Amino acid sequence: MIIKKSEFTISSPNVTKCPEDTKAEYAFIGRSNVGKSSLINMLCNHKGLAKTSAKPGKTLLINHFMINNEWYLVDLPGYGYAKSSKTVRNKLEQMIAQYILQRKQLVNVFVLIDIRHEQQKIDREFVDWLGESNVPFSIIFTKADKLSPAKAKSNALLWMKKLEDRWENLPPYFITSAEQKMGKDEVLDYIEQINETLV
């Protein structure tokens, strides 16, 4: 798939304010500072589409972007940003959970994981929660350019292998680098395959 057109549509404070549209939605989420905005901009070939920030915890709303007039890319707030107050964190968690569990148009959640780190409890709990809630999702490992190709691959495999203690079927995963445009075709082709099954 080639993204020819991507445009910001709306920022919503909760799921009830999201667009009244039946088009498929693909949500992107990850811990603060995982490189989500950079990845979204790389996938869409649009530098300033999602606002990148040096400060983590910048996205506080549900942001919809219309892609090729066919589907929505949804930028969700990051989870587990330690510096925000407990009240803000709880509010964000509630908003994210309601969107993921209630939004009928949502067809897949992409969970972003920094490939440089071992499996973190917060990521693992989120992934397990998606599985328990029967939400279709895939994992996108980010920042692969920070490691050698061999190390990036072995880190990803190790992370996935750790899921086997609870998971019978492992979710699909992708190794990406926004810097090197790595993994772009694989992720977009995967979205295209899902879109074809929805027609």
N, C-alpha and C positions, 0 to 999 in steps of 0.2 A: 504494500500500500504506500502511496505517496500522499503526503499531506500538502494540498495546494492552498488550502484556506483554513486559517485558525483565528478565531476572534473571541475576545472576552464577552460573555453574555451578562452574567449577574453574580453578585456576591449575596449569599443568603445567611441570616443569623441562625436559622434552623430549617429542618426538613420541610416544614409546612410552607415556607416561603420560596422553595425551589421552583424552577420553571414547570409550568403545566404543559408538559410535552411528553410524547410517548417514545421519543428516540432513546436508543440504548445509551447507558452511561457507564464509563470506566473510571473508577476512582483511584487516585494515587495518594498514598499515606505512608508516613514513616516517622521515626523519631526526629526531633528538631535537629537541623544541621546535617541531614543525611544527603543533601544535594537534590532535593525534590524539584525545586524551581528550575535548576540548571538542566535536569533531566527532561522536564516537560518542554522547556524551550528548545532543547536539542531534538526531541521527537517531532516537534511542530515546525522546526526550521525557522523559528521566530524568536530572535534574541530577547526582546523585552516582554514577551507574552505573560509569563508568570514572574512576578517581582522577586528577584533574588536579594538576599540580605545577609550581611555579615552577622547580624544579630539573630540567633535562633528564636523560634517561637513567634515568627512574624505573621503567619497565616492564622487568622482567628475566625474566619468565616468559611462557608462552603462556596468555593468559586467554580462556576461553570464556564467552560470554553466550548464553543461550537466548532466542530471539526468537519471540513468538507461539506457543510450543510447536512451531514448524515448522522453524526453521533456526538455525544458530549464527553469531553475529558473533564473530570471533576478533581479539583485540587482541594484536598481536605487538610485541616490543621494537623500539625505534628502532635504526637502524643508524648507524654512524659517529660515535658520541659520543666526541669527542677526549679528554675528561678521564678516561674510564675506562681502566684499565690494559690493556696489549696482551693479556694473558692473558684478561681478562674480555671484551674485544672479540672475540677469536678464538672464545671459547666461545659467545658470543651469535650470532656469524655462523654458526657450525656448527649451532647449535640452529635458527636461522631457516631455513637452507638445507635441513636435514633435514625440517622441518615442511613447507616449500613443495614439496619434491620427492617426499616419501614419503606425504603425507597424502592418501589416496584421496578423502576426503569434501570436500576443498578444490575449490571450483568457480570462484572468482575472487579475485584479490588486488587490493585497492585501494591504489595507491601514492600517498601524500599528498605534495604539493609546495607549498611556500610561494610563493604567486603573486607576491610582491614581488621575488623574486630571479631573476637570469638562470639558465640551466641550469647546475647544479653538476655537477662530474665524478662525485661519489659517487652522485647520483641517476641520472645517465645510465648509469653502469656497472651499477647495480642493475636498471634498466629493460631494458638490453640483455641482461643475464644472464637475466631472466625470459623474454625473447623467444627467446633461444638454447635455453632449457630447455623451450620450448613450454608455458609456464604462462600460462593466460588471465588477463589483468589489465586494469585501467582506471586512469586517472590522476584523482586528485581534487586540484584546486588549492584551497588553504585561504587564509583570511584576506583574502578579496576586499574586505571592508569597509574595509581599510586603504588602498585605492586608489579612484580614481573608476571607475565602471562601464566607461568606455571604455578606461582604462589597464589595468584587470584583464583585459578581453577581449583587448587587443592583446598583453599579456604572455603570456597562455595560448597564443594563436595562434603567437607567436614561439617559445615553448618547444616546441610540437608540430612546428612547421616544421623545427626543428633536427634532429628525428628522421629527417627524410627523407633524410639522408646515408647511412643504413643500413637504413631501414625502408621496405618497399613499402606495407604497410597499417598505418596508424596506429591505435593503440588508442583506444577511446572515452575522452572526458575530460569532467569536470564542474567547474564553477566554484562554489565554496561559501564561505559565511561562517557560522561557528557563532553569532556574535553576532546576525546578522540572519536566521538560519534559512534562508539562501539555498542553493539547490541540493538541499534536503532531499528534495522530491518526486521530483526527477529521479533521484537516487541510489537511493531506495527503489523507484521504478517499474522501474528497471533490474534491481534484485535480483529483483523480482517476475517480470519477464519471463524471467529465467534460470530461476527456480524452476518456472515453467510449462513450460519445455522439459524439465525433469527428471522430470516426473510420468509 
